[in-house]
Amino acid sequence: MAALSFLIAILTACATTPNSSKATDQTEDPRANKAMIHTKLARGYMQQNQFSTAKIELERALRIYPGHSDSNYVMALLMIKLEQYKDAEKFYKRAITNNPQNSSAAHDFGVFLCQLGRQREAIEYFEIAVSNPLFKKSELSYMRAGECLSNIKDPKAEDYLKKALSINPRLQPALFRLALVKYNEDNFLSARAYIERFFAITNPQPASLLLAYKIESSLNATDVADEYRRTLMKEFPGSKEAASLRPNRN
């Protein structure tokens, strides 16, 4: 009885979960609904860390409909959990090939590729994600694209980060990353503007306080820089950022 209640709860929860690809996933194919039932069950099992059972459900879904985009997408997520990264890539590609408007899959695949150091490939999939007008999280794809390119100091990073902020001006990670990009370009006034916007909407953390200290020091604003330093030392004394500002006694 408990197991039955668990399965009903999973299906009910999944049925109300927004799906950016729903309008274009193969909903007219009679196999789609059957595959989706097993996929929803698999998601529920994954949330319970029952990965073996989740895999069984996804294998059933893909036997019913090998080209079902969401089933391939969730299988990719499961493969990452199981650290089977080559298989994850295979299932991501199948998900997107079978439904290019599965923006969630495209976005997550972009993040995955960026983490593997394959930045140029990652941008292709972020672009696929934002090309879908129904995707409600395009600012996150633009932001991730900007972060990804900034890791290799690509000048296009700034464009993506600004696109993210044009959609959501209060997107904190984009503001912080732009401050960092501008600091690394020695454009300290612009870096100051972005870090101040960041502090206006969130509480300071070690990384942002250290960056603000470096920006103000570069602008020779000693009093302001010292205030950021004092805050860092007082609020986060055990952080690596605080340690980096302590005198080296060796």
N, C-alpha and C positions, 0 to 999 in steps of 0.2 A: 504493500500500500504506500509506503514511504517513497519507494522508487517511482511509482506511478505519479505521485504528487510532484516529485522532482522533475519528471519529464514534462508534465503539464505546465509547470512554472517556467521551464526553459522555453517552451514553444510560445507561451503567452508573452514573455518578455521579448523574445526575438521578433515576434510579429509586430511589435510597436517600435522597433528600432529603425530609425531613418536609414535609407540605403540610397546613396547618391546615384547608383547605377540602375535602380529599379525600373525606370522608364524604358531602358534600352536593353537590359539583360533579357535573355531569350524567353520572355514571358509567354509568347504565343505557342511555344513548343510544349506539348502536354507532358513532356518529361521534366520540365523545369520545376513545377510545383513539388514533384516527388523528390527531386534532387535537393530542393531547398529545405524540405523537412529534415532530411538527414544532416544538412549543413548547419541548420539552426541547432539541432541536437549537439552536433560536434562543438559548436561555439560554447554551448552551455557546459559541456564536459571539460572544455579547455579552461573555462573560468573556475572549475573545481579541481584543476590540475590533474584531471584524469585523461592523460594524453593518449594512452593506448586505446581507450574506448572512443575517444574523439577520432582517432585515425581510422578505426573500423567504420564509423559513421561516414566519414569523408570518402573512404574507398567505396562504400555502398553508393553514395551520391554520384561518384564519378563512373561507376559501372552503369548506372542508370543513364547518365548524361555526361560523357567525357568532356564535352565542350562547355559545360556550365561554368560561367565566369566566376560567380561567387564561390562555388565549390572549390575551384582551383585556387582562388584567392585565399580562402580560409586554410586550405591545405598548405599553401606557402607560409602562412603565419605559423602553422603547426610545425613545419619543417625547421623554421627558425628556432622555435622553442626546443626542438630536439637537436639543434646544432647541425642540421643536415643542409648546409648552405647551398650546395650545388642543386639539390632537389628543390629548395626554396626558389631559386632563380628560375628553374624550369616551370614551376607552377605559377609564379608571378607572370611570366611571359605568356603562358596559356590563358590566364585570366584576362590579360589586356588584349591579346590577339582576338579572343572570342568576343570581347566587348570593350572597344576602345574608350567607351564612356564610363567604364568602371573607375572613376577617379580615385576612389579610396585605394584600390590596388595600385594604380599608377603612382600615387603619392608615396605610399609605403615602399614600393619598389625603388623609387628615387632615393628615399632615406637609406634603404638597405645598400644600394650601390655606393652612395656617398660614404657610408661607414666602411665600405671595403676599399675606399680610395679611388673609386672609379667615377670621379666627379663629372667628367664630360658626358658619360652615359647617363648619369643620374639626371642631368638637366633635361634630357630628352623626355624623360618620364614625368618630371614636374610639369613640363609644357603640355604633355598629354592630359594631365590632371586638370589644369586650369582651362583647357580648351572646351571643357564641358560646361555650358552655361548653367546647368542645374547643380553644379558642385558648390556647396555652401561654405567650403573651407579653403577657397582659393588663396586667401591671404597667407595661410600656413604653407602652401606649396611655394609661393613666391618667397616667403621668408626662408624656408629650408633650402631653396635654390641659392639664395643669397649667401646663407651661411656656408653652404657647400663650396661655392666658388671663392668665398673669402679665405677659405682654408688653403687655397693654392694661389692666393693674391691675384685672382682674375679681376680686372677692372669692371667686368659686367656684374659683379656681386652687388655693387651699389644700386644699380638699376632695379634688380629684383627686390632688394630690401625696401627701396622707395615705393615700388608697386604694392608691396605688402602694407606699408603704412598709408598708402592712398586709399586702401580699403578699410583698414583699421588703424587709425592714428595712435591708438593706445596699445599697440602690440609690443609688449615690453621686450621680448628677445630681439625684435628687429631694431628697436631704438638702441639697445645696448650694442648690438653688432655694428650698427652704423657708427656709433661713437668710437668703437674699436678700429673700424676701417679708416675713419678720418684721422684718428691718432697715428695709425701706422703710415698714413700718407703725409704726416707732419702738418695736417690742416687742423690745428689745435682749436681755433675758434669754432669751427663747425663741430668738432668733437665735443667741445664744451656744450654747445647748444643741444646736441642729442643726449648727452648724459644728464643734463638738467631736465630735459623732458622725461627721461627715464625716472629720475628721482621724484618727479612731481606726481607720479602715479603708482609708485611702489616703494616699499621699505628698502633701504640700502642693504646690500649683501657684500661679503668680502671682495668678490671680483669687481663689482662696480665701484666700491670705495677705492680700491687700489688704482683702477683705471682713472677715476676722477682725480686722485692724488697726482698721478703721472701727467694728466692733461694740464692741471693747474701749475704744476712745477715747470712744465715746458713753456707755459705762458708767463713765468716768473711771478705768478700770483702766490707768493709765499704764504701769506696769512690763510688764504683759502685752502691751499694744499695742506698746510699743517692741521687745519680743522678736519679735513678728510682723514688724515693720518691718525689723529687722536681718536676719532670715532672708530676707525678700524681697530686700533689697539685696545680700546675700551670694550667695544661690543663683541669683537671676535678675536680675543687674544691668542687662541689656540689654532687659528687658521694659518694655512701656508702663506696667504697673502700678508698677514701680519708679520710672520717670520721673515718674509723677504725684505721687510723694511727695518728689521732690527740690525744694529751694528754687528758686523762679523768680528768676533773676538779672537779668531785664530791668527 
